[in-house]
Amino acid sequence: MSNSTAERAAELREALTRASYEYYSLDRPTMSDAEYDRLFRELQEIERAHPELQAPDSPTLRVGAPPVESFEKHEHMAPMGSLANAFSDEEVDAWHQRAVRVAGDAASASGYSAELKLDGLAVAITYTDGVFALGATRGNGRVGEVVTANLRTVRDIPLRLHGSGHPARMEVRGEVYFPFSAFERLNIERAARGEPPFANPRNSAAGSLRQLDPSETAKRPLRFFGYSIALPDGSAPWGTQSRLLDTLAAWGVPTAPHHAHCVTMADVHAHAHRIEQQLRAELDFGIDGMVVKIESCAVQAELGNIGGREPRWAIARKFAPDIAETRLLDIKVNVGRTGKINPYAVLEPVEVGGTTVRYATLHNFDLIRQKDLRVGDVVQVRRAGEVIPQVLGPVPGKRDAKAPPRPTAMPTHCPACGTLVRVEEKDIFCDNGACPGRQLEAIVHFASRDAMDIDGLSYARVEQLIEAGLVENVADLYELDARRVAELDRFAERSAEALVAAIDASRARPLSRLLFGLGIRHVGTEAATLLARRFGTLEALSGTLNGRAHGRVKAPASSDEVESVHGIGRTIAASVAAYFADPANRALLTRLKESGLRFDEPASAAVGGAFEGMTVVITGTLSTMGRAEAKHRITAAGGKVTDSVSKATSLVVAGEAPGSKLEKARMLEVPVIDEREFVRRLGAGGR
């Protein structure tokens, strides 16, 4: 073996380790999959020929090791205690008062660390001089099982820590979890192979780590978050819990988002409520609460543990479960405003995340088939997005013997009007513009808060107006007569007048609201604002709407003209151009113009603003406005809002409890501003 072979192996390990970190931890890959595979195979060939060159941090160890007959036992460096639970603000306050009685004012002087309570499998990873040496499950808290080979397959656990100054020996503790998206994909793949689905993400993570064959573990896309460090002498040189998390991140150990340093207990409660009610639904992994810790490590040591088991300095603030089991009673469909026919689940009512759920999205019929969902199944339901529940899949072993022999088939005709459906990839559409199902959804969308914001025009009210023959499309709203409306059930003269007044007030909404309200396919609030700012008036975008115009008649903007707008892609541009070329849509717009709706964008919004030409990412919670409003104001001020931080990001706005996006911004040296500066820039209209 030559020195050049050893040097090449070292170069390959370094390049592959860096590429893996950029892909899994930073979400910023710089190496193509093909190049990664080529270098990986080269390293494998070198190690096969020269086994002595396989270092303990070699990326090839992530593909697994030979199967074992049983797991060895491992005694942890220090006990891995369990947390006491609290189920209300009052119980958290009671825990705090107990800590104050033991440690005095010091228990509150440094504040509190608030962290997500992950719903996965606790593990301890031993590092020797910064290199992964051993991995074990929590076990009984003192003794766990050695699963070193299995943990090495978890891609975002570093096999060698970044930086320098690592203790000679230590345990990094954290949680292995199964992302919801990966869990769904895996179950779909298993169903396609005729294998039974896994029960839930947590059990699947635990089962994956206890595979006797590590190559089986390697097939499952497990992830990891670290949250503590144990040293042999019990010391805590980082001083505070927040600095401990910063240390882990600096070493390349991923940490959970939405960690916050809270000054008061009121801050702790507010953060817990934000996580449970707002942030939790956005996560791609399970949590069952928030862990509250005394910030100071010195005070933690003074408080110690109760019976050597539960730390006095931490408590788990538990949340209502966000995954529940219930029975699938039926699969029905509705027709969206664009004509897309959407299947949804009718469920036996069940509490999920503190809310009673009766319906859930099923996305499309292809997914129903892939998940092998059948009416009568016991299914798992999770809250997703903001409030929209989704069905994860059937619960293994609980299928009713009377369940249909196969999943519900895709309909061939629109359930609302009987038109033959059009299939587009995995979705199906009704192309009948007069379909009553489409009109209902179109009017509800038009009246929504982010569109024309017509107060009082609820889903039920729109249904009632359509059934009474008073409206067929959005233009009919502006011809409603209060006396006719008052004749309907559940309407009185005053409520009818209030509804008509609300509709009348919507005439003054700016062009950006109208463009979003029209329901043009692929055009959300951000795209609508960008188009309104760029074109200024609807006629500049749609062309002349009737033959009575003076001067030259203008044609609708072409797809290329629309795509030239910063932030507008080819798909949106084609959809916009097609919408304004459609005679039926143009006739509708003509009626809206004759009804006196505003067809322009305010001049102040149509010129360069504080975020002109910038790509902005928002992380954390803003106290002065919701995220939707913040996005709208950024686009109105000339910027574009994206969800992930990259080299192309111009600015990051960091609210309370910012997540991993803030860490990425600092690594990439992307400018970061706080909420106060964000609001100042919006108000100043400049940088």
C-alpha positions in Angstrom: 0.0 0.0 0.0 1.4 3.4 -0.9 1.1 6.6 1.0 -0.9 8.0 -1.9 -3.6 5.4 -1.3 -3.9 6.3 2.4 -4.0 10.0 1.4 -6.7 9.4 -1.2 -8.8 7.5 1.4 -8.5 10.5 3.8 -9.4 12.9 1.0 -12.5 10.9 0.1 -13.6 10.6 3.7 -13.3 14.4 4.2 -15.2 15.2 0.9 -18.0 12.7 1.6 -18.4 13.8 5.2 -18.6 17.4 4.2 -21.1 16.7 1.4 -23.3 14.6 3.8 -23.3 17.4 6.4 -24.3 20.0 3.7 -27.1 17.8 2.5 -28.6 16.5 5.7 -27.8 19.3 8.3 -27.6 22.5 6.2 -30.1 21.5 3.5 -27.6 23.1 1.1 -26.0 20.3 -1.1 -23.0 21.2 -3.1 -22.3 17.8 -4.6 -24.5 15.9 -7.0 -25.9 12.5 -6.1 -24.0 10.9 -9.0 -20.7 12.4 -7.8 -21.3 11.4 -4.2 -22.0 7.8 -5.3 -18.9 7.7 -7.5 -16.6 8.9 -4.6 -18.4 6.6 -2.2 -17.8 3.6 -4.4 -14.1 4.6 -4.8 -13.7 4.7 -1.0 -15.4 1.3 -0.6 -13.0 -0.2 -3.1 -10.0 1.2 -1.3 -11.3 -0.1 2.1 -12.0 -3.5 0.7 -8.5 -3.8 -0.6 -7.0 -2.2 2.5 -9.3 -2.9 5.5 -6.8 -1.2 7.8 -7.7 2.1 6.2 -11.3 2.0 7.3 -11.3 4.7 9.9 -14.0 4.8 12.7 -15.5 7.9 11.0 -15.6 6.5 7.5 -18.9 7.3 5.7 -19.0 3.7 4.4 -20.0 2.6 7.9 -23.3 4.2 7.4 -24.5 1.4 5.1 -24.5 -1.0 8.0 -22.4 -3.8 9.5 -22.7 -7.5 9.7 -25.8 -8.7 11.7 -25.5 -9.4 15.4 -27.1 -12.2 17.4 -28.0 -10.0 20.3 -27.3 -6.5 21.8 -24.6 -6.0 24.4 -25.4 -4.0 27.5 -23.8 -0.6 28.2 -23.7 1.5 31.4 -24.1 5.2 30.7 -21.6 7.7 31.8 -24.2 9.3 34.0 -27.9 8.2 34.5 -30.3 9.3 31.8 -33.2 10.5 34.0 -36.8 10.8 33.1 -38.8 14.0 33.4 -41.8 14.7 35.6 -44.8 15.8 33.6 -47.0 18.9 33.8 -50.3 19.3 32.0 -51.1 23.0 32.6 -49.5 26.3 33.3 -50.4 26.0 36.9 -48.5 22.7 37.2 -45.4 24.3 35.6 -45.7 27.1 38.1 -45.9 24.6 41.0 -42.7 23.0 39.7 -41.0 26.4 39.6 -42.0 27.2 43.1 -40.5 23.9 44.3 -37.2 24.8 42.6 -37.3 28.3 44.2 -37.8 26.7 47.7 -34.6 24.7 47.2 -32.3 27.2 45.3 -33.9 30.5 46.2 -33.9 33.4 43.8 -31.1 31.7 41.8 -33.7 29.4 40.4 -35.1 32.2 38.3 -32.2 34.6 38.0 -30.8 33.0 34.8 -34.2 32.4 33.2 -35.3 29.2 31.5 -34.5 27.1 28.5 -37.6 26.0 26.6 -37.1 23.2 24.1 -39.3 20.9 22.0 -40.0 17.5 23.7 -39.3 15.1 20.9 -41.4 12.0 20.4 -38.7 9.6 19.4 -36.2 7.2 21.0 -33.6 8.6 23.4 -30.0 7.5 22.8 -26.5 8.3 24.1 -23.5 8.5 21.7 -20.0 8.2 23.2 -17.4 10.3 21.5 -13.7 9.7 22.1 -11.5 12.7 21.0 -14.3 13.8 18.8 -14.9 10.5 17.0 -18.0 8.4 17.3 -17.0 5.4 19.4 -20.3 3.8 20.8 -24.0 4.3 20.6 -26.6 3.0 23.0 -30.3 3.2 23.7 -31.6 4.8 27.0 -32.7 1.4 28.4 -33.6 1.8 32.1 -31.7 5.1 32.4 -28.5 3.5 33.8 -28.0 0.6 31.4 -28.9 0.5 27.7 -28.3 -1.6 24.7 -25.3 -1.1 22.3 -26.6 -0.1 18.9 -23.4 1.5 17.6 -23.6 0.1 14.0 -27.3 1.1 13.7 -26.7 4.6 14.9 -23.9 5.1 12.5 -26.4 4.7 9.7 -28.3 7.8 10.8 -27.0 10.3 8.3 -27.0 13.5 10.4 -25.2 12.0 13.4 -21.6 13.2 12.9 -19.1 10.4 12.9 -16.4 13.0 13.7 -17.3 16.2 15.4 -16.5 19.5 13.8 -14.1 22.0 15.2 -11.7 21.4 18.1 -11.5 21.4 21.8 -13.7 18.4 22.3 -13.5 16.6 25.7 -11.4 13.4 25.6 -14.5 11.4 26.3 -18.2 12.4 26.6 -21.8 11.3 25.8 -23.9 13.3 23.4 -27.6 12.6 24.2 -30.5 13.1 22.0 -33.5 11.7 20.2 -33.7 9.5 17.1 -36.9 10.2 15.2 -38.8 9.3 12.0 -39.9 12.4 10.0 -43.6 12.3 9.1 -42.9 12.7 5.4 -40.4 9.8 5.4 -42.7 7.7 7.4 -45.5 8.1 4.9 -43.2 7.4 2.0 -41.9 4.2 3.7 -45.4 2.9 4.4 -46.4 3.6 0.8 -43.3 1.6 -0.4 -44.2 -1.2 2.0 -47.8 -1.4 0.8 -46.5 -1.5 -2.8 -44.5 -4.6 -1.9 -47.4 -6.2 -0.1 -45.8 -5.6 3.3 -47.8 -4.4 6.4 -47.5 -0.7 7.2 -45.7 0.5 10.3 -47.9 1.6 13.2 -46.5 5.1 13.9 -43.3 7.1 13.6 -42.1 6.7 17.2 -42.5 2.9 17.3 -40.9 2.7 13.8 -37.9 4.7 15.0 -37.5 2.4 18.0 -37.9 -0.8 16.0 -35.5 0.4 13.3 -32.8 1.0 15.9 -33.2 -2.5 17.3 -32.7 -4.3 14.1 -30.1 -7.1 14.5 -29.1 -6.4 10.9 -27.8 -2.8 10.6 -28.2 -2.8 6.9 -32.0 -2.9 7.5 -31.7 0.2 9.7 -29.7 1.9 7.0 -32.8 1.6 4.6 -34.9 3.7 7.0 -34.5 7.5 6.8 -34.1 8.1 10.5 -33.0 11.6 11.8 -31.4 12.8 15.1 -31.5 15.9 17.3 -29.1 16.4 20.2 -30.1 18.1 23.4 -27.5 17.4 26.2 -23.9 16.4 26.9 -22.6 14.2 29.8 -19.0 14.3 30.9 -17.3 11.6 33.2 -16.7 14.1 36.0 -20.3 15.5 35.8 -19.0 19.0 35.0 -20.8 21.5 32.7 -18.2 23.9 31.4 -20.6 25.6 28.9 -22.4 27.2 31.9 -25.9 27.5 30.5 -28.3 25.2 28.6 -28.4 27.7 25.7 -24.7 27.7 25.4 -24.7 23.8 25.5 -27.1 23.8 22.5 -24.8 26.3 20.7 -21.8 24.1 21.4 -23.6 21.1 20.0 -24.5 23.0 16.8 -20.9 24.2 16.5 -19.7 20.6 16.6 -22.1 19.7 13.8 -24.7 18.0 16.0 -28.2 18.9 14.8 -30.5 20.5 17.4 -34.2 20.9 17.4 -35.7 24.2 16.1 -37.8 26.7 18.2 -35.5 26.6 21.3 -36.1 29.8 23.3 -34.4 31.4 26.3 -37.3 32.7 28.4 -36.8 35.4 31.1 -39.9 34.9 33.1 -42.4 32.1 33.6 -45.0 34.2 31.7 -42.6 33.9 28.7 -42.4 30.2 29.2 -46.2 29.8 29.1 -46.5 32.1 26.1 -43.9 30.1 24.2 -45.6 26.8 25.1 -48.9 28.1 23.8 -47.2 29.3 20.5 -45.6 25.9 20.0 -48.8 23.9 20.7 -51.2 26.1 18.8 -49.1 27.5 15.9 -45.7 26.0 15.4 -46.4 22.3 16.1 -48.5 21.7 13.1 -45.7 23.0 10.8 -43.2 20.4 12.1 -42.2 17.3 10.1 -41.6 15.3 13.2 -43.5 14.4 16.3 -43.4 16.2 19.6 -45.6 15.6 22.7 -44.7 18.8 24.7 -42.1 21.3 25.6 -39.2 20.7 28.1 -38.6 23.6 30.5 -35.1 23.7 32.1 -33.4 26.1 34.5 -31.0 27.9 32.3 -28.0 27.9 34.7 -26.0 24.7 34.8 -24.7 25.6 38.3 -28.3 25.9 39.6 -29.1 22.6 37.9 -26.3 20.9 39.8 -27.5 22.5 43.1 -31.1 21.3 42.5 -30.0 17.8 41.6 -32.4 14.9 41.1 -35.3 13.4 43.0 -34.4 9.9 44.0 -31.6 9.8 41.4 -34.3 9.7 38.7 -36.2 12.9 38.0 -34.2 16.2 37.7 -35.6 19.0 39.9 -34.3 21.5 37.4 -36.5 20.4 34.4 -40.1 19.4 33.7 -42.0 18.3 30.6 -44.9 20.5 29.7 -47.1 18.0 27.9 -49.4 18.8 25.0 -52.6 17.2 23.8 -51.8 14.3 21.4 -51.5 15.4 17.7 -51.9 11.8 16.4 -55.0 9.8 17.1 -56.7 6.6 16.0 -60.3 6.6 14.7 -62.5 4.9 12.1 -62.7 5.9 8.4 -66.5 6.1 7.9 -66.5 7.1 4.2 -64.4 8.6 1.4 -66.1 11.6 -0.4 -65.0 14.2 -2.9 -65.5 17.9 -3.4 -64.7 20.1 -6.4 -62.3 23.0 -5.9 -62.4 26.4 -7.5 -59.9 25.4 -10.2 -61.9 22.2 -11.0 -59.6 19.9 -9.1 -61.6 17.0 -7.6 -60.3 16.4 -4.1 -61.1 13.2 -2.0 -61.5 13.6 1.7 -62.1 11.3 4.6 -65.2 11.3 6.8 -64.1 10.1 10.2 -65.6 9.0 13.4 -65.1 12.2 15.6 -61.8 12.1 17.5 -59.8 14.6 19.6 -56.5 15.5 17.8 -54.3 18.3 19.2 -57.2 19.6 21.4 -59.7 19.8 18.5 -62.5 17.5 17.4 -61.7 16.2 14.0 -64.5 14.8 11.7 -62.9 15.2 8.3 -59.3 14.9 6.9 -57.6 15.5 3.5 -56.7 12.5 1.4 -54.8 14.6 -1.3 -55.5 12.4 -4.3 -56.8 8.9 -5.3 -53.4 7.7 -6.2 -52.4 8.2 -2.6 -55.5 6.4 -1.3 -54.5 3.4 -3.5 -50.8 3.6 -2.3 -51.8 3.7 1.3 -54.4 0.9 0.8 -57.1 2.9 2.6 -60.5 1.3 2.8 -63.8 2.4 4.3 -64.1 0.8 7.7 -60.4 0.9 8.5 -59.1 2.1 11.8 -56.7 4.9 10.7 -54.2 7.3 12.2 -55.0 11.0 11.9 -52.5 13.9 12.4 -53.0 17.6 12.3 -51.0 19.1 9.5 -50.4 22.6 8.1 -52.3 24.9 10.4 -55.6 23.1 11.1 -56.1 20.7 8.2 -55.9 17.1 9.5 -54.5 14.3 7.3 -54.7 10.5 7.4 -51.3 8.9 7.8 -52.6 5.4 7.0 -54.5 2.3 8.3 -53.5 0.9 11.7 -51.9 -2.5 11.2 -53.9 -5.5 12.5 -57.1 -3.5 13.0 -58.7 -3.8 9.6 -62.4 -4.7 9.7 -63.2 -8.1 8.1 -66.1 -6.3 6.3 -63.9 -3.7 4.8 -64.1 -3.5 0.9 -61.6 -5.7 -0.9 -59.9 -2.8 -2.5 -59.6 1.1 -2.0 -62.1 3.5 -3.4 -61.7 3.9 -7.1 -61.1 7.2 -8.9 -64.4 8.7 -10.2 -64.8 9.0 -14.0 -67.3 11.9 -13.9 -67.5 15.1 -11.8 -69.8 14.4 -8.8 -71.2 17.9 -8.9 -72.1 18.3 -12.6 -71.5 14.9 -14.3 -68.8 16.2 -16.7 -66.2 13.6 -17.8 -63.1 14.3 -15.7 -59.7 15.1 -17.0 -56.7 13.3 -15.6 -53.5 15.3 -15.0 -50.7 13.3 -13.4 -52.1 12.2 -10.0 -55.0 14.7 -10.0 -58.3 14.8 -11.7 -60.2 17.9 -12.9 -63.7 19.1 -13.9 -63.3 21.5 -16.9 -66.9 22.7 -16.8 -66.6 26.4 -15.8 -70.3 26.5 -14.9 -69.9 23.5 -12.5 -71.8 24.4 -9.3 -69.1 22.7 -7.2 -66.4 25.0 -8.7 -68.6 28.1 -8.3 -69.2 27.4 -4.6 -65.5 27.1 -3.8 -64.6 30.0 -6.1 -67.0 32.4 -4.3 -65.8 31.2 -0.9 -62.2 31.8 -1.9 -63.0 35.2 -3.4 -64.6 36.3 -0.1 -61.8 34.9 2.1 -59.7 37.1 4.4 -56.5 37.2 2.2 -58.6 38.0 -0.9 -61.6 40.4 -0.9 -62.2 39.9 2.9 -66.0 40.1 2.8 -67.1 39.8 6.4 -70.1 37.5 7.0 -69.9 35.6 3.7 -69.2 32.2 5.1 -69.3 28.8 3.3 -72.8 28.2 4.6 -74.0 31.6 3.4 -72.6 31.1 0.0 -74.3 27.7 -0.3 -77.5 29.4 0.7 -77.2 32.2 -1.9 -76.4 29.6 -4.7 -79.3 27.4 -3.7 -81.7 30.4 -3.7 -80.5 31.2 -7.3 -79.2 34.7 -6.2 -75.6 34.1 -7.2 -73.8 31.9 -9.7 -70.4 33.6 -9.8 -68.5 36.3 -7.9 -69.8 39.1 -10.2 -73.3 38.3 -9.0 -72.3 39.3 -5.4 -72.2 43.0 -6.4 -75.8 42.9 -7.7 -77.3 41.4 -4.6 -80.3 43.3 -3.2 -80.6 43.4 0.6 -84.4 42.9 0.5 -84.1 39.7 -1.5 -81.3 38.4 0.8 -83.5 39.2 3.9 -86.2 36.8 2.6 -83.8 33.8 3.0 -83.9 31.6 6.1 -81.7 32.6 9.0 -81.4 36.2 7.6 -83.0 39.3 9.1 -83.1 42.7 7.6 -80.2 44.0 9.6 -77.9 41.0 8.8 -78.8 41.2 5.1 -77.9 44.9 5.0 -74.7 44.2 6.8 -73.7 41.5 4.3 -74.5 43.8 1.3 -72.5 46.6 3.0 -69.5 44.3 3.5 -69.7 43.3 -0.2 -69.9 46.9 -1.2 -66.8 47.7 0.9 -64.8 45.1 -0.9 -65.0 47.1 -4.1 -62.1 49.2 -2.7 -59.7 46.3 -2.2 -56.5 46.7 -4.1 -55.6 44.8 -7.3 -53.3 42.4 -5.5 -56.3 41.2 -3.4 -58.5 40.9 -6.5 -55.9 38.9 -8.4 -55.6 36.4 -5.5 -59.4 36.3 -5.1 -60.0 35.4 -8.8 -58.5 32.0 -8.0 -56.1 31.8 -10.9 -54.4 28.5 -10.7 -51.0 28.6 -9.0 -51.4 32.3 -8.1 -51.1 32.7 -4.3 -50.9 35.9 -2.3 -47.2 36.4 -3.0 -47.5 36.0 -6.8 -50.7 38.2 -6.9 -48.8 41.0 -5.1 -45.8 40.7 -7.4 -48.0 40.9 -10.5 -50.0 43.9 -9.1 -46.9 45.8 -8.3 -45.3 45.1 -11.7 -48.3 45.8 -13.9 -50.0 48.4 -11.7 -53.5 48.0 -13.3 -55.6 45.0 -14.3 -55.9 46.2 -17.9 -52.1 46.2 -18.2 -52.2 42.5 -17.3 -55.5 41.4 -18.9 -55.6 43.7 -21.9 -58.6 45.9 -22.9 -61.7 44.3 -21.5 -64.3 45.7 -23.8 -64.7 47.4 -27.2 -65.6 50.8 -25.7 -62.0 51.7 -24.8 -60.6 54.8 -26.3 -57.4 54.6 -28.3 -55.5 51.4 -29.2 -56.9 48.1 -27.8 -54.3 46.3 -25.7 -53.9 42.6 -25.8 -53.4 40.5 -22.6 -49.8 40.2 -21.3 -48.0 37.3 -22.9 -46.6 34.4 -20.8 -43.1 35.7 -21.5 -44.1 39.2 -20.2 -45.5 37.7 -17.0 -42.5 35.4 -16.5 -40.2 38.5 -16.7 -41.6 39.6 -13.2 -39.0 38.8 -10.5 -40.3 35.8 -8.5 -42.8 34.6 -11.1 -41.9 31.2 -12.8 -42.9 29.6 -16.0 -45.8 27.6 -14.6 -47.5 30.6 -12.9 -46.9 32.7 -16.0 -48.5 30.2 -18.3 -51.5 29.9 -16.0 -51.9 33.7 -15.8 -51.7 34.2 -19.5 -54.2 31.3 -20.1 -56.7 32.8 -17.6 -56.8 36.2 -19.2 -57.1 34.7 -22.7 -60.2 32.8 -21.7 -63.4 34.6 -23.0 -65.5 33.5 -20.0 -63.0 34.9 -17.6 -62.8 38.2 -19.6 -66.6 38.5 -19.5 -66.5 38.0 -15.7 -63.8 40.7 -15.4 -65.8 43.1 -17.5 -68.8 42.7 -15.2 -66.6 43.3 -12.1 -65.2 46.5 -13.7 -68.7 47.7 -14.4 -69.6 47.0 -10.8 -67.0 49.5 -9.7 -64.2 47.3 -8.3 -60.8 48.8 -8.0 -58.5 47.5 -10.8 -55.3 49.2 -9.7 -52.6 48.8 -7.0 -51.8 51.8 -4.8 -48.9 53.8 -6.2 -47.0 53.4 -2.9 -47.0 49.6 -3.3 -46.3 49.7 -7.0 -42.9 51.3 -6.7 -39.7 50.0 -5.2 -39.9 49.4 -1.5 -37.8 48.4 1.5 -37.2 44.9 0.3 -37.0 45.6 -3.5 -35.3 42.7 -5.3 -34.5 40.9 -2.0 -35.1 37.2 -1.2 -36.3 37.1 2.4 -36.7 34.2 4.9 -38.8 34.5 8.1 -38.0 32.3 11.0 -39.6 32.2 14.5 -42.8 33.9 15.6 -43.5 37.6 15.0 -45.5 39.3 17.8 -46.7 42.3 15.8 -48.2 40.4 12.8 -49.0 36.9 11.6 -46.7 35.2 9.1 -49.2 35.6 6.2 -49.3 39.3 6.8 -45.5 39.6 7.0 -45.1 37.7 3.7 -47.7 40.0 2.1 -45.9 43.2 3.3 -42.5 41.9 2.2 -43.8 41.2 -1.3 -45.7 44.6 -1.3 -42.3 46.2 -0.5 -40.6 44.5 -3.4 -39.3 41.4 -1.9 -39.8 37.6 -2.4 -40.3 35.3 0.5 -38.9 31.8 0.5 -39.0 29.0 3.1 -35.3 27.9 3.1 -32.0 29.7 3.7 -29.4 29.4 0.9 -26.6 31.5 -0.6 -29.3 33.2 -2.7 -31.0 34.5 0.5 -30.7 38.3 0.9 -32.0 38.6 4.5 -33.4 36.6 7.3 -36.1 38.1 9.7 -35.7 36.4 13.1 -38.7 36.5 15.4 -39.1 34.9 18.8 -37.8 31.3 19.1 -36.1 31.1 15.7 -35.2 27.7 14.5 -32.4 26.1 12.5 -32.8 28.6 9.7 -31.1 31.2 11.9 -28.1 28.8 12.4 -27.9 28.3 8.7 -28.0 32.0 8.1 -25.1 32.6 10.4 -23.1 29.8 8.8 -23.7 31.3 5.3 -23.1 34.8 6.6 -26.6 35.9 5.5 -27.7 39.2 7.1 -30.2 38.8 10.0 -32.5 41.4 11.4 -34.9 41.2 14.4 -38.6 42.0 14.3 -38.1 45.6 15.6 -35.8 46.4 12.6 -38.2 44.6 10.2 -41.1 46.7 11.3 -38.9 49.9 11.1 -37.9 49.1 7.6 -41.5 48.5 6.5 -42.5 51.8 8.1 -39.6 53.7 6.6 -40.1 52.3 3.2 -36.3 52.0 2.7 -33.2 50.4 3.9 
